[in-house]
Amino acid sequence: MGLDTAFGKIVEAVERAEKSRAPVQRLADKLASYLVYFAFSAALITLFLTHNLQSTISVIIVAGGCGVAAGTPLAILGAVGQAAERRVIVKGGLYLERLSSIDTVVLDKTGTLTYGDTEVVAIVLEPGVTEEMLLSVAASAEQFSEHPLARAIVRKAAAEKVPVLESEDFRYLPGKGIHCWVDQVPTLVGSQEFVARLGINLVPSEGASCAEVFVSRGSRLLGKIQISDTLRCSAGPGVKSLQEMKLRVVLMTGDSIPVARAVAHELGVDEFIGGLMPDAKLERIRQLQAAGHRVAMVGDGINDAPALVESHVGVAMGSGTDIARESGGIILIGNDLAKFSEVVRVAKRCRRIIMTNFVGTVAVDLAGIVLAMYGLLNPIAAALIHVGSETAFILNSARLLPALSKSLLVEMFPGQVAENGAHVAGIGKTAADL
């Protein structure tokens, strides 16, 4: 298995995440060092006040920060491992820590809440325009685009055996549409606002419950193509699970307000905003953060990249564009929103465990030092308390460590796992399958 394979890249990402240091880990290291300084200071005070060497030694022995120093990275390692087990790649402890503190989740629609497996459901023609003409112009303009709506148009043209012409001077405006030249004639394919702003006369379209792509050639509107998409099976349970954690779920999409309203109603999100350009999404994220919210943005396309970078935590769908995956600190390999909600729970649990270790370590050390200063602990008892408390805190963190069962290995590497589960000869699935 090479590092250039899809699975090799996933393994490399997980290993890089496990080695990264979250801010809370640096805090744990500082706390451990402060406890050492405090213990030596308390020992000197004890020696000065009591002149009792045994009490002084007991003070030094009973105190220690190894529980938090070792337990914190162990908890983060376990949480990253649990996320990977759920086919969610966390690129580092920083993003895991940020994820534990979010209060708002912003969701894109196409490719995130939906499969992106779009389908042309209707074609509305202007007078004197044939369906073949409209499809030919639209497919010729969209043939180089990776947008789900573009792929639906190209598939429809291929199914109808419509000729696709060469296009020139191709320019894609994120969130708006495409401007190019088809057969030496300027062509626009995109949203209603995009076509209208460039001087094409059209009758306003209102109340459509599916996405609409308008097509113009020269200064003439040819018609529009209506395209539908299917919600992911995990979208509803994922939204509900996020809301159960008292997280506010917001739908932000470039689709029209009626389309956004229909999806928001079906999923039961807390708020929806439609008709947003990429820069408008970015501005909305900034507004939420300015209001004191900690925002996780989930998206998959080029349009979402600025918002993914700006948000507290950017979450990219595994099937999304390369730029979206690079922009996000978390990648959903399985494109499953329900798995993302599970990882949010894991991140919050990881934070609780770390905070418990912090408080427990300080409490045990303070109590032990006070008892030792008063001569109530001998060195042996102090050593037992020291070792016992740190073992307890490390074991507390170890609860997060995942145990990869043989069934999971068989699922990921079908037919390649030996009877003892110790040897894997190859992989049977790509990252997309995972």
N, C-alpha and C positions, 0 to 999 in steps of 0.2 A: 504494500500500500504506500504510494508516494505522496509527498506533500502537495504535489500539483493536482491531485485528484480532488473531487468535490468533498469527499469525506475527510481527506487529509487536511483541507483548509479549515473544516469545522473543528477538527481535533486541535489544530494549531491555535485557533481562536480561543478555544476553551483553556488551553494551557497558558496562553498569554493572559487571559482573564484571571486565572488562578494565581499567577505570579504578581499581578498588579496589587498596589496597596491603596486601600480606601482611606479617606480621612479619619474614619473611626479607628482604623488600625494604627495610624500614627499617634492618635490620641491615647490608645492603649499602651503604646510604647512609652509615651511621656508619663502616663500615670504610673507605670511600673517603675520607671526611674525615680519619680518623685517619692514613691513609697519607700524606695531604698534609702534616699536621702533623709526622709522623715524617720525611718527606723534607726539610722545611725545617730541622728540628732537626739532622738528619744533615749537611745542607749547612753549617750554622753551625759544627758541630763540625769538619767537614773544613776549612773556611776558617781556623778557629782553630789547628788542628794543622798543616796543610800550607802555609797561605798561598798555595795554588794555586787561582787563580780558575777555571781550566779544569776542574779536578776538582770544584770546588764547583758549577759550572754543570751538569756531567754528572750529579751526584747529584740535582739538582732535576729535570732532564729525564727521567732514566731511571725515576723513580718515578711512579706514577699509579694511581688506582682506577677509571678510567673503564670498565675491563673488567667489573668487578662491578656498578658503578653503572648501566651500560646493559644489561649482559647479564642481570641478574636479572629486571627487568620484562619483557624480551624473552622469557625462558624461560617466565615465568608466562603472558604473552600467548599464546605458542605452545601451552602445555598447555591453557589454557582453550579455545583455538580447536580443538585436537584433540578435546577433550571434546564441543564443540558439533557437530563433524563426525560424532561418534558418537551424536548426538541425546541428549546428556547436558548439562544446563545447570548449570554451577558458578557460584554467585552471587557469588563473590569469591575473590581470592587466599588469603584466610584459610582458607577451606574446602579449597582445593587443598592448602595446606601441611599442614593437619591430616590430610587424607586420606593423604598420603604417609607418615604415621607410625603409622597404625592397626595393631593386631595382632589385633583381634577384630571380626567382622561378625555382627550380630544380625539375624535375618530374621523378619518376620511371615509368616503363611501366606496367609490369604484375601486375594486381590487383589494379593499380592506374589509369592508362589511359585505361586499359582494364577491362572487367568484371571478369577476372580470371576464367571464365567458359570455360576452355580449352577443345579442342576436337582433338582426333587423326585423322589426315587427310590422312596419308600415312605411310606405313611400308616398309623400304628398307632392303632386306635380303642379307646376304652374301651367297656364294655358299654352298649348303649342309645344310642350316638352314631353318627350317619351321617357319611359322608365329606363330604357337602355342608355339614352343620352345622359340622364342624371347619374346613373350608377357608374358609367364610364368616366365621367369627369371627376366624380367623388373618389373613386378607387384610384385613378391616376394621380390625384393629389395626395391621397393617404397611403400610398403603397410603401413609403419609407418610414412611416410613423409606427411607434410601438404602443401607442395609446389603445386601450381596449375597444373604444368606439371605432377607431380606424381599422382595427383588425376585423371587426364585425362587417364593416363596409366592404373590405377587400374580399372577405369570405363570400359575401352575398354576390359580388360581381363575378367571382370564380364559379359559384354555383349556377348563376344565370348565363355563364359563358359570354360575359360582356367583355369587349376588348379593352385592355388597359394600355394607355398611351404613356409615352415618356414625359416626365415633368422636369422642369428646369427652375433654377433659382428658388429652391425649396427653403422656406423659412417657417419654422414652428414657433408660435408665440404661446408659451405655457398658459393654460387656462382659457385661451381664446380660440385658437384655431391655426389654420395653415394658409399661407399665402405663397403661391407658386405660379408658374406659367405652364399651361397644358396646351400643346399644339400651338404655341406662340400666342396664346391668349391668357391674360391675367385671370387667375382663378382663386376664389376664396372658399374655404370649407371650414366651418366652425360654428360658434355659438351665435344666437340671434343678435346679441349686442355687438359682437365682432363684425358681423356682416353689415349691420345697420350703420355702425360708426364710420364705415368706409364708403358710405354714400349709396348703398344698395337699397332701393325701395322695397319694403316688405310690409305685410300686414302683421301686427303684433300677435304673437302666439302666447296664449295664457292657459293655465290650468292643465298642461300636459303632465301626465303621471309617469312619463318615461323620458329619457334623454332625447334631445332633438339636435340634429346636425344640419345646418343650412348650407346650401351649395349655390354659388353664383359663378357666372362666367362672363368676363368683361364687365359690363354694367347691368347685367340682367340676372335676376334671381331665377334659378331653375326649379327650386323646390326644397323640400326638407326630408330627411330620413329619420324615422323614429326608431330608437334602439332601446331594448330592455335588458336588464341584468337580473341575476338571481341572487338573493341573499344567501350568505354562507350559513350552513346548519349551525355553526358554532357562534354566530353573531348574537342571536337572542339570549342563549345561556350565558355567553360571555358578558354581555351588558348587564344582565340581571345579577351575575356574580360580583361584578364591580360595584354595583349599587348596594349590594348587601354589605360591602365593606365601608359604606357611607361615603363612597367616592361619587363625585358629580361627573356625569357622562354627557359630553357635548358632541354633536355631529356638525362637522364643518365640511362643506362640499362645494365644488364649482358648478354642480348641477343646479337646475332651476329651483326656485323656492317650492313649487308644488311637488317636485320629485323628492326634495329633501323632507318636506312635510310628510309625505306618504311613508318614507323609510323610517322617519323618526316615530311616527305613530305606531308602526308595526313593531319596532324594537322597544319602544317605551323609554327613549332617552330623555334626559332632563331638559335639554335645550337643543335647538337645531338652527343652523345658519346656512342658507343656500346662496348660490350665485357669487361665490367668492373667488377672486383671482389669487394667484400664489402670494402676491405681496399683501393682499388683504388678509389671508390666513396668517401670515407672519405678524401682521399688525394686531390681529385678534389675540394671538399667543402672548404678545408683549403686553397687551391690555390686561389679560388675565394675571400675568405675573406681576404687573404693576399694582394690581388690586390685592396682592399678597398670596395668590394661589400658587401651588407647586404643581406644574402641569406635565403630564406625559402625553406626547403626541404620537398617534399610531397612523402610519401611512405607507404608501407603496410606490408612489410615482415621482417623476421629476418635479412635478408641481409641489410636492410635499417636502422636498429636501430643505428649503430654507426654514420651514416651521420645525422640522425634525432637529435641526442644528440649534435653533433658538430656544426650544423647549427645555424644561428641566431634565427630562429624559426623552430621547427620541427612540421610537420603537418602529422598526421596519419589517414589513412582511417579507418572508423568504422568497416569494415569487415576484417581488417587486423589482424595480430597476436597480442597476448597479449603484447609481448615485444615491438612491434612497438607502440601500444597505450600508453604504459607506458613511452616510450622514447619521445613521441611528446608532445609539449605544447598545441597543438590544435588537436581536433579530429573531423573528418567529419563523423558524425553519418550516414548521408544519402549517403555517398560515392559520393557526387556530387561536381565536380570541379567548376562548375558554381556558386554554393553557396559559395565556398571558395573565389572566386573572389569578390562576393558581400560583404563578411565579410572584405576583404582587403579594400574595399571602405568605409565601416563603420568605420574601424580603422583609416583610414586617415581623415575621417570627424570628428571623435572624437578628434584627435590631433589638427585639425584646430580650433575646438570650444574651446578647452582648451587654445590654444595659443591666440585666440581672447580674451578670458576672462583675461588672464595674461596681455596682452597689454592694454586692456580697463581699467582694475582695476588700473594699474600704472598711466595711463594717467589721469583718472578722479581724483584719489587721489592727484596727483601732481598739477593739475589745481585747485582743490578745496582748497588745502593747501595754494597755492599762493594767491588765491582770499581772503581767510580768513585772511591771514597775513596782507594784505593791507586793511582789514576792509570792504571788499566788500560783505562779507557773514555774516549774523547773525546766531545764533545757530539754529533757525527754518529752514532757507534755507539750512544750512549745513546738518541738519538731513534729510531733504527731498532728497538732493542729495545723501547722504549716503545710505538711504533705497532704493531709486529709482534705483541707479546704481547696487547695489547688487542684487536686485530683477531681474533686466534685465539680469545680468550674470547667475543667477541661472536658469531663464527661458530659456536662451540660451542653457544651458546644458540639460535642461529637454526635449528639442526637440528630443533627442536621445532615450528617454524612449519609449519602444515598447508598443503597445496596443494589447493584445492578443484577437482577435475577437472570437466570439462564433463559427464561422465556423472552426477556427483552433482547438478549444477545441473539437468540434464534430469530426474533422478528427483524432485527437490524441486519443480521448476517445469515440469511436463510441457507441451510445446508452446509454451512462452513464451520459450525461450532463442534469441536470434538466432544466425546462423551464426558470427559472430565471438565469441560467448559473452560479449559485453560489455553486452547490454541484456536486462533482464527486465521484461516488461510486466505481470505479475500472478502470483499464486500459485495452485497447483492442489490444494493439500492443506491441511488444518487441522492444528493441533498434535497432535490425536489420531492423524492419519494418519502424522505424522512419527515 
